[in-house]
Protein backbone atom coordinates (compact mmCIF):
# COMPACT_ATOMS: atom_id res chain seq x y z
CA UNK A 1 0.00 0.00 0.00
CA UNK A 2 2.80 2.44 0.75
CA UNK A 3 4.19 1.90 -2.80
CA UNK A 4 0.81 2.89 -4.20
CA UNK A 5 0.75 5.98 -1.97
CA UNK A 6 4.22 6.97 -3.14
CA UNK A 7 3.06 6.52 -6.75
CA UNK A 8 0.02 8.77 -6.11
CA UNK A 9 2.23 11.42 -4.47
CA UNK A 10 4.65 11.35 -7.43
CA UNK A 11 1.74 11.68 -9.88
CA UNK A 12 0.27 14.57 -7.82
CA UNK A 13 3.64 16.34 -7.76
CA UNK A 14 4.04 15.85 -11.53
CA UNK A 15 0.55 17.23 -12.16
CA UNK A 16 1.18 20.18 -9.83
CA UNK A 17 4.54 20.90 -11.51
CA UNK A 18 2.88 20.70 -14.94
CA UNK A 19 0.19 23.16 -13.87
CA UNK A 20 2.77 25.54 -12.38
CA UNK A 21 4.95 25.41 -15.50
CA UNK A 22 1.92 25.89 -17.78
CA UNK A 23 0.73 28.89 -15.72
CA UNK A 24 4.24 30.34 -15.69
CA UNK A 25 4.41 30.19 -19.49
CA UNK A 26 0.99 31.85 -19.77
CA UNK A 27 2.05 34.54 -17.28
CA UNK A 28 5.24 35.29 -19.22
CA UNK A 29 3.30 35.34 -22.49
CA UNK A 30 0.83 37.86 -21.04
CA UNK A 31 3.69 40.00 -19.71
CA UNK A 32 5.19 39.90 -23.21
CA UNK A 33 1.92 41.03 -24.79
CA UNK A 34 1.59 43.80 -22.19
CA UNK A 35 5.11 45.05 -22.83
CA UNK A 36 4.39 45.24 -26.58
CA UNK A 37 1.19 47.16 -25.80
CA UNK A 38 3.36 49.57 -23.78
CA UNK A 39 5.59 50.10 -26.84
CA UNK A 40 2.50 50.93 -28.90
CA UNK A 41 1.23 53.23 -26.15
CA UNK A 42 4.51 55.14 -26.00
CA UNK A 43 4.62 55.47 -29.79
CA UNK A 44 1.01 56.68 -29.79
CA UNK A 45 1.84 59.19 -27.07
CA UNK A 46 4.71 60.49 -29.18
CA UNK A 47 2.57 60.80 -32.30
CA UNK A 48 -0.16 62.59 -30.33
CA UNK A 49 1.98 65.07 -28.38
CA UNK A 50 4.64 66.18 -30.84
CA UNK A 51 2.31 67.52 -33.58
CA UNK A 52 0.43 69.56 -30.94
CA UNK A 53 3.65 71.08 -29.64
CA UNK A 54 4.83 71.75 -33.20
CA UNK A 55 1.56 73.58 -33.84
CA UNK A 56 2.03 75.73 -30.74
CA UNK A 57 5.58 76.58 -31.77
CA UNK A 58 4.42 77.48 -35.29
CA UNK A 59 1.55 79.65 -33.96
CA UNK A 60 3.87 81.43 -31.54
CA UNK A 61 6.47 81.99 -34.26
CA UNK A 62 3.82 83.49 -36.58
CA UNK A 63 2.48 85.69 -33.77
CA UNK A 64 5.95 86.89 -32.84
CA UNK A 65 6.75 87.57 -36.49
CA UNK A 66 3.58 89.66 -36.99
CA UNK A 67 4.34 91.60 -33.81
CA UNK A 68 7.87 92.36 -34.97
CA UNK A 69 6.50 93.46 -38.36
CA UNK A 70 4.11 95.87 -36.62
CA UNK A 71 6.91 97.31 -34.50
CA UNK A 72 9.13 97.69 -37.57
CA UNK A 73 6.38 99.51 -39.45
CA UNK A 74 5.81 101.80 -36.47
CA UNK A 75 9.52 102.58 -36.23
CA UNK A 76 9.72 103.24 -39.99
CA UNK A 77 6.73 105.59 -39.84
CA UNK A 78 8.28 107.43 -36.88
CA UNK A 79 11.56 107.73 -38.75
CA UNK A 80 9.74 109.22 -41.76
CA UNK A 81 8.07 111.80 -39.52
CA UNK A 82 11.40 112.65 -37.99
CA UNK A 83 13.16 113.07 -41.35
CA UNK A 84 10.45 115.14 -42.93
CA UNK A 85 9.24 117.19 -39.99
CA UNK A 86 8.54 120.12 -42.32
CA UNK A 87 6.28 117.98 -44.53
CA UNK A 88 4.06 116.70 -41.70
CA UNK A 89 0.41 117.29 -42.40
CA UNK A 90 -2.52 116.64 -40.11
CA UNK A 91 -3.41 113.60 -42.26
CA UNK A 92 0.06 112.03 -42.04
CA UNK A 93 0.12 112.72 -38.31
CA UNK A 94 -3.33 111.20 -37.93
CA UNK A 95 -2.25 108.10 -39.93
CA UNK A 96 0.88 107.76 -37.83
CA UNK A 97 -1.10 108.16 -34.61
CA UNK A 98 -3.57 105.48 -35.76
CA UNK A 99 -0.79 103.06 -36.75
CA UNK A 100 1.07 103.81 -33.53
CA UNK A 101 -2.00 103.11 -31.36
CA UNK A 102 -2.63 99.83 -33.19
CA UNK A 103 0.96 98.73 -32.79
CA UNK A 104 1.12 99.75 -29.14
CA UNK A 105 -2.12 97.94 -28.29
CA UNK A 106 -0.86 94.88 -30.15
CA UNK A 107 2.43 95.15 -28.28
CA UNK A 108 0.67 95.49 -24.88
CA UNK A 109 -1.34 92.33 -25.53
CA UNK A 110 1.84 90.58 -26.55
CA UNK A 111 3.71 91.62 -23.43
CA UNK A 112 0.83 90.59 -21.19
CA UNK A 113 0.45 87.19 -22.85
CA UNK A 114 4.06 86.53 -23.80
CA UNK A 115 6.45 88.34 -21.47
CA UNK A 116 9.42 86.69 -23.18
CA UNK A 117 9.08 87.02 -26.93
CA UNK A 118 11.67 84.43 -27.84
CA UNK A 119 10.65 81.42 -29.90
CA UNK A 120 13.97 79.74 -29.17
CA UNK A 121 12.70 78.50 -25.80
CA UNK A 122 9.73 76.91 -27.50
CA UNK A 123 12.07 75.21 -29.96
CA UNK A 124 14.18 73.94 -27.06
CA UNK A 125 11.07 72.65 -25.33
CA UNK A 126 9.97 70.93 -28.54
CA UNK A 127 13.39 69.32 -28.97
CA UNK A 128 13.37 68.18 -25.33
CA UNK A 129 9.88 66.73 -25.70
CA UNK A 130 10.83 64.86 -28.87
CA UNK A 131 13.93 63.50 -27.13
CA UNK A 132 11.92 62.46 -24.07
CA UNK A 133 9.28 60.73 -26.19
CA UNK A 134 11.95 58.90 -28.18
CA UNK A 135 13.63 57.83 -24.92
CA UNK A 136 10.28 56.53 -23.63
CA UNK A 137 9.72 54.50 -26.80
CA UNK A 138 13.28 53.17 -26.59
CA UNK A 139 12.79 52.17 -22.95
CA UNK A 140 9.52 50.41 -23.77
CA UNK A 141 11.26 48.49 -26.58
CA UNK A 142 14.06 47.44 -24.20
CA UNK A 143 11.48 46.15 -21.71
CA UNK A 144 9.68 44.32 -24.51
CA UNK A 145 12.92 42.69 -25.71
CA UNK A 146 13.73 41.66 -22.14
CA UNK A 147 10.31 40.03 -21.84
CA UNK A 148 10.87 38.29 -25.19
CA UNK A 149 14.08 36.78 -23.85
CA UNK A 150 12.39 35.69 -20.61
CA UNK A 151 9.42 34.18 -22.45
CA UNK A 152 11.51 32.40 -25.08
CA UNK A 153 13.76 30.94 -22.39
CA UNK A 154 10.69 29.78 -20.46
CA UNK A 155 9.31 27.82 -23.42
CA UNK A 156 12.67 26.42 -24.56
CA UNK A 157 14.11 24.94 -21.34
CA UNK A 158 13.26 21.43 -20.19
CA UNK A 159 10.71 20.45 -18.86
CA UNK A 160 8.91 23.66 -19.89
CA UNK A 161 9.48 22.90 -23.57
CA UNK A 162 7.75 19.53 -23.16
CA UNK A 163 4.73 21.07 -21.43
CA UNK A 164 4.63 23.91 -23.98
CA UNK A 165 4.66 21.44 -26.89
CA UNK A 166 1.91 19.30 -25.34
CA UNK A 167 -0.37 21.81 -23.60
CA UNK A 168 0.41 25.50 -23.95
CA UNK A 169 1.55 25.53 -27.60
CA UNK A 170 3.09 29.02 -27.58
CA UNK A 171 5.55 29.95 -30.31
CA UNK A 172 8.77 31.84 -29.58
CA UNK A 173 8.37 35.62 -29.75
CA UNK A 174 10.40 37.83 -32.04
CA UNK A 175 12.38 40.64 -30.41
CA UNK A 176 12.16 44.12 -31.84
CA UNK A 177 14.90 44.55 -34.38
CA UNK A 178 15.82 47.59 -36.45
CA UNK A 179 17.83 46.45 -39.46
CA UNK A 180 19.14 49.90 -40.37
CA UNK A 181 20.55 50.40 -36.86
CA UNK A 182 21.99 46.90 -36.80
CA UNK A 183 23.77 47.53 -40.12
CA UNK A 184 25.11 50.86 -38.85
CA UNK A 185 26.96 49.09 -36.03
CA UNK A 186 28.99 47.16 -38.59
CA UNK A 187 29.11 43.96 -36.53
CA UNK A 188 26.91 40.89 -36.61
CA UNK A 189 27.25 38.48 -33.68
CA UNK A 190 27.33 34.77 -34.47
CA UNK A 191 24.76 33.15 -32.25
Steps between C-alpha positions, in 0.01 A plus 500: 500500500780744575639446145162599360494809723847599383384455139196725564721765664742493204209533255353789706837677506540451123151638437563795733836572332334480157231746607758738649718487188197548272381800706851645503517485120158666472606769749819575306306505173253752645786714633650490150173613342467777760852625436428519125180692578717741702723553194191583294373730775828691515511533121139621500583751772787630289286531188227679697714748695766611254267634226312704764822652630618567144173683436547715810855585397384590148213717633732678742760556228235650268366720781847620593580568135183709450576694818853576384363610161261741674780644712722538193225682312443729798871578524520566124201735515655684796828530313318649199333758724833585653676542164229707342379705794430793267274286279278372783135559430207435729411196285847343522506569873155348538608190300813466710302540822253232385778258401686575822193430717437172317859390540516602865176319585626194314829527687324534840299184435818325398687604812212397724462160334861434405739681733797335329466533125759241409398199294832332573373376837203341330734330254711373790189371673390328179842339457498386864151355463595313183810364674299396806236327288767317301668393826165370629444297183856367521451400864173324418674308219780395738242371749320317220824337380581397857158337530556326165821349634331391824203349316709322237725354769193384693362304204836360386644352822415149615245402633320821397557424132327163541198654673490784245503253209225286655272751674578869465614503135654849502746593227822689573460878483703721271698781663478848357774543246592804293701386199631845409641550851644150506678563168634833627685323782703307244512180706280193492534259793508129421243338722 
